[in-house]
């Protein structure tokens, strides 16, 4: 079973290696979707309480990126790098972390499942 929680946040960035208009300062209304995988607990009836997921993501991700300039957090804040950074912030802190989807616009996102992380 998987459960997912959405986390909208706003941030600015510059893509220093982009050949087009994204090389200039601009911002996005991002949407981070966090998916946790696990078995349904027979007592609680839940994989994980949504409030527990929210607390971890708020503390370890949103506190550092919401209404911030992402170049202060990482050198080349592409959607791909941002979602990998989010994974690193949550790995080991969010049991059952399965997938992150980061929407930079309503129709464009980067999906990460920890495939580049060491086991």
Secondary structure as the mmCIF struct_conf table of DSSP 4:
data_model
#
loop_
_struct_conf.conf_type_id
_struct_conf.id
_struct_conf.beg_label_comp_id
_struct_conf.beg_label_asym_id
_struct_conf.beg_label_seq_id
_struct_conf.end_label_comp_id
_struct_conf.end_label_asym_id
_struct_conf.end_label_seq_id
STRN STRN1 UNK A 2 UNK A 13
TURN_TY1_P TURN_TY1_P1 UNK A 16 UNK A 17
BEND BEND1 UNK A 19 UNK A 20
HELX_RH_3T_P HELX_RH_3T_P1 UNK A 21 UNK A 23
BEND BEND2 UNK A 24 UNK A 24
STRN STRN2 UNK A 26 UNK A 37
HELX_LH_PP_P HELX_LH_PP_P1 UNK A 39 UNK A 41
TURN_TY1_P TURN_TY1_P2 UNK A 42 UNK A 44
BEND BEND3 UNK A 47 UNK A 48
HELX_RH_AL_P HELX_RH_AL_P1 UNK A 50 UNK A 57
HELX_RH_PI_P HELX_RH_PI_P1 UNK A 58 UNK A 62
HELX_RH_AL_P HELX_RH_AL_P2 UNK A 63 UNK A 65
TURN_TY1_P TURN_TY1_P3 UNK A 66 UNK A 67
STRN STRN3 UNK A 68 UNK A 69
HELX_RH_3T_P HELX_RH_3T_P2 UNK A 70 UNK A 72
TURN_TY1_P TURN_TY1_P4 UNK A 73 UNK A 73
BEND BEND4 UNK A 75 UNK A 76
HELX_RH_AL_P HELX_RH_AL_P3 UNK A 79 UNK A 90
TURN_TY1_P TURN_TY1_P5 UNK A 91 UNK A 93
BEND BEND5 UNK A 94 UNK A 94
TURN_TY1_P TURN_TY1_P6 UNK A 95 UNK A 96
STRN STRN4 UNK A 97 UNK A 105
TURN_TY1_P TURN_TY1_P7 UNK A 106 UNK A 107
STRN STRN5 UNK A 108 UNK A 112
BEND BEND6 UNK A 114 UNK A 114
TURN_TY1_P TURN_TY1_P8 UNK A 115 UNK A 116
BEND BEND7 UNK A 117 UNK A 117
#
